[in-house]
């Protein structure tokens, strides 16, 4: 039987990081930021501003609808 402790320790030692593509004025983004704060995930999320009106913004490749908030791994 394999020992899962080494796998769990590796997962817990380097938590997954996320990117939140967003507009700082969006009420939907505020809800995501509040939820992240309540869940203690703010240190794992990097905020990257986006312009949904700009067709050349990378958001279009990351989210086909071009909407935010968009949380990426």
Secondary structure, DSSP 4 states (H G I P E B T S, - for coil): ---THHHHHHHHHSPPPEEEEE-TT-HHHHHHHHHHHHHT-GGGEEEEE--TT-TTSTHHHH-TT--S-EEE-
